[in-house]
Amino acid sequence: MYVYDRANLLAQDIKEMPDLKRYKELKEKIAQDEMTKNLIKNYKNKQFKAQSLMMAGEKVLDSDLEEIRKLGEVLFLNKDVAEYFAVEYRLQTVVSDIYKIIGEAVEFDTDFMEE
């Protein structure tokens, strides 16, 4: 049970991170503007689709990449949206780093996949 206790402490520490608090504030503020909220949703969906195609080894159309780029430019003109994405990226980095640390502790091994 000790491991679970430590995990709960880590979760509490994460909940108290200033970046998480700011992320929630920005998300709530952005959610009040339906147009901006829909643009972000559309942008993320297009990004996800393009990333999925790339990971599957398929080609992403240049027109789709250009659409994502232009939509991003429009979104990043909004100071709150730009900060929202920056804070979201920092939080994703923290979670990724924590996952990596845990993975190294349990010695997840994917070498068998690299033959």
C-alpha positions as CSV (number, residue, x, y, z in Angstrom):
1,M,0.0,0.0,0.0
2,Y,2.9,2.3,0.5
3,V,3.3,2.8,-3.3
4,Y,-0.3,3.9,-3.5
5,D,0.1,6.3,-0.7
6,R,3.1,7.9,-2.5
7,A,1.1,8.0,-5.7
8,N,-1.7,9.9,-3.9
9,L,0.8,12.3,-2.5
10,L,2.2,12.9,-6.0
11,A,-1.3,13.5,-7.3
12,Q,-1.9,16.0,-4.5
13,D,1.4,17.8,-5.4
14,I,0.3,17.9,-9.1
15,K,-3.0,19.4,-8.1
16,E,-1.2,22.2,-6.3
17,M,1.1,23.1,-9.2
18,P,0.7,26.7,-10.2
19,D,0.7,25.6,-13.9
20,L,-2.3,23.3,-13.3
21,K,-4.2,26.0,-11.5
22,R,-3.5,28.5,-14.3
23,Y,-4.4,25.9,-16.9
24,K,-7.8,25.4,-15.3
25,E,-8.4,29.2,-15.1
26,L,-7.5,29.6,-18.8
27,K,-9.6,26.6,-19.8
28,E,-12.6,28.0,-18.0
29,K,-12.1,31.5,-19.4
30,I,-11.7,30.2,-23.0
31,A,-14.8,27.9,-22.6
32,Q,-16.9,31.0,-22.1
33,D,-16.1,32.1,-25.7
34,E,-17.9,29.5,-27.9
35,M,-16.1,30.5,-31.1
36,T,-12.7,30.2,-29.6
37,K,-13.5,27.0,-27.8
38,N,-14.7,25.5,-31.1
39,L,-11.6,26.7,-32.9
40,I,-9.4,25.1,-30.4
41,K,-11.4,21.8,-30.6
42,N,-11.1,21.9,-34.4
43,Y,-7.4,22.6,-34.2
44,K,-6.7,19.8,-31.8
45,N,-8.8,17.4,-33.8
46,K,-6.9,18.2,-37.0
47,Q,-3.6,17.9,-35.2
48,F,-4.6,14.5,-33.8
49,K,-5.7,13.3,-37.2
50,A,-2.4,14.4,-38.8
51,Q,-0.3,12.8,-36.0
52,S,-2.3,9.6,-36.3
53,L,-1.6,9.4,-40.0
54,M,2.1,10.1,-39.5
55,M,2.3,7.4,-36.8
56,A,0.6,4.9,-39.2
57,G,3.2,5.8,-41.8
58,E,0.7,7.5,-44.0
59,K,1.3,10.9,-45.8
60,V,-0.5,13.9,-44.5
61,L,-1.6,16.2,-47.2
62,D,0.2,19.5,-47.5
63,S,-3.1,21.3,-47.6
64,D,-4.1,19.7,-44.3
65,L,-0.8,20.8,-42.7
66,E,-1.3,24.3,-44.1
67,E,-4.8,24.4,-42.7
68,I,-3.5,23.4,-39.2
69,R,-0.7,26.0,-39.4
70,K,-3.1,28.8,-40.4
71,L,-5.6,27.8,-37.7
72,G,-2.7,27.8,-35.2
73,E,-1.7,31.3,-36.3
74,V,-5.2,32.6,-35.7
75,L,-5.5,31.0,-32.4
76,F,-2.1,32.2,-31.1
77,L,-3.1,35.8,-31.8
78,N,-5.3,35.4,-28.7
79,K,-3.0,35.9,-25.6
80,D,-5.1,33.6,-23.4
81,V,-5.1,30.8,-26.0
82,A,-1.3,31.2,-26.5
83,E,-0.8,30.9,-22.7
84,Y,-3.3,28.0,-22.5
85,F,-1.3,26.0,-25.1
86,A,2.0,26.9,-23.4
87,V,0.8,25.8,-20.0
88,E,-0.8,22.7,-21.4
89,Y,2.5,21.8,-23.0
90,R,4.4,22.2,-19.7
91,L,1.9,20.0,-17.9
92,Q,2.1,17.3,-20.6
93,T,5.9,17.4,-20.2
94,V,5.6,16.9,-16.5
95,V,3.3,13.9,-16.9
96,S,5.5,12.4,-19.6
97,D,8.6,12.8,-17.4
98,I,6.8,11.2,-14.5
99,Y,5.7,8.3,-16.7
100,K,9.3,7.9,-17.9
101,I,10.6,7.8,-14.3
102,I,8.1,5.1,-13.4
103,G,8.8,3.2,-16.5
104,E,12.5,3.1,-15.8
105,A,11.8,2.0,-12.2
106,V,9.8,-1.1,-13.4
107,E,12.3,-1.6,-16.3
108,F,9.7,-1.6,-19.1
109,D,11.6,-3.3,-21.9
110,T,10.7,-2.9,-25.5
111,D,13.9,-4.2,-27.0
112,F,12.2,-7.3,-28.2
113,M,10.2,-5.0,-30.5
114,E,13.3,-3.7,-32.3
115,E,14.4,-6.9,-34.1
